[in-house]
């Protein structure tokens, strides 16, 4: 059995794309403080989504990054930011 070639692309402070010969994974990870049993604890939230290739993973990242944008100007700025990111990484 041959070893899978793995590539990791950091998209921003919370998102990254991991590829190998089987699939492409969009990963989300963020650390934040939360109140647990009356005490503030540092926790890590994680999520993963699986795609057949980089194109679908990047489209998903764009959609997820636009969820927290307000207004048309914010939308245009975020799309430009993601386009610049893609140009610099690929």
C-alpha positions as CSV (number, residue, x, y, z in Angstrom):
1,X,0.0,0.0,0.0
2,X,1.4,3.4,-1.0
3,X,1.5,6.4,1.3
4,X,-1.0,9.1,0.6
5,X,0.4,12.5,-0.3
6,X,-0.9,15.1,2.1
7,X,-1.1,18.8,1.6
8,X,-2.2,21.4,4.2
9,X,-3.3,24.9,3.2
10,X,-4.0,27.4,6.0
11,X,-6.8,29.7,4.8
12,X,-7.1,31.9,7.9
13,X,-6.7,31.7,11.7
14,X,-9.6,29.2,12.0
15,X,-9.9,27.3,8.7
16,X,-7.5,25.0,6.8
17,X,-7.8,22.5,3.9
18,X,-6.2,19.1,4.1
19,X,-5.8,17.0,1.0
20,X,-4.7,13.5,0.4
21,X,-5.3,10.8,-2.3
22,X,-8.7,10.0,-0.9
23,X,-10.4,13.3,-0.2
24,X,-10.2,17.0,0.6
25,X,-11.2,18.1,4.1
26,X,-12.1,21.6,5.2
27,X,-11.3,22.0,8.9
28,X,-12.4,24.6,11.4
29,X,-10.8,25.1,14.8
30,X,-11.1,28.0,17.3
31,X,-10.2,28.3,20.9
32,X,-12.5,30.4,23.1
33,X,-13.5,30.9,26.8
34,X,-16.8,29.4,28.0
35,X,-18.5,29.1,31.4
36,X,-18.5,25.5,32.7
37,X,-20.0,24.9,36.2
38,X,-19.4,28.5,37.2
39,X,-15.8,28.6,36.0
40,X,-14.3,30.1,32.9
41,X,-12.6,27.3,30.9
42,X,-10.6,27.5,27.6
43,X,-12.1,25.1,25.1
44,X,-11.5,24.3,21.5
45,X,-14.4,24.0,19.0
46,X,-13.7,21.9,15.9
47,X,-15.6,20.8,12.8
48,X,-14.7,19.0,9.6
49,X,-16.4,18.7,6.2
50,X,-15.3,16.3,3.5
51,X,-15.2,17.0,-0.3
52,X,-14.2,15.3,-3.4
53,X,-11.7,18.0,-4.4
54,X,-10.2,21.4,-3.6
55,X,-12.8,23.3,-5.7
56,X,-15.7,22.2,-3.5
57,X,-13.8,22.8,-0.3
58,X,-12.9,26.4,-1.4
59,X,-16.5,27.1,-2.4
60,X,-17.6,25.8,1.0
61,X,-15.0,28.0,2.8
62,X,-16.3,31.0,0.8
63,X,-19.9,30.3,1.9
64,X,-18.9,29.8,5.5
65,X,-16.8,32.9,5.6
66,X,-19.7,35.0,4.3
67,X,-22.1,34.0,7.0
68,X,-20.9,36.6,9.5
69,X,-20.6,39.5,7.1
70,X,-22.9,42.5,7.3
71,X,-24.0,44.6,4.4
72,X,-23.0,44.7,0.7
73,X,-19.7,46.4,1.4
74,X,-18.7,43.7,3.9
75,X,-19.7,41.0,1.4
76,X,-17.6,42.6,-1.4
77,X,-14.6,43.0,0.9
78,X,-14.8,39.3,2.1
79,X,-15.1,38.0,-1.5
80,X,-12.1,40.1,-2.5
81,X,-10.2,38.8,0.6
82,X,-11.0,35.1,-0.3
83,X,-10.0,35.8,-4.0
84,X,-6.7,37.2,-2.9
85,X,-6.1,34.2,-0.6
86,X,-6.8,31.8,-3.5
87,X,-4.4,33.7,-5.8
88,X,-1.7,33.7,-3.2
89,X,-2.0,30.0,-2.3
90,X,-2.7,28.5,-5.8
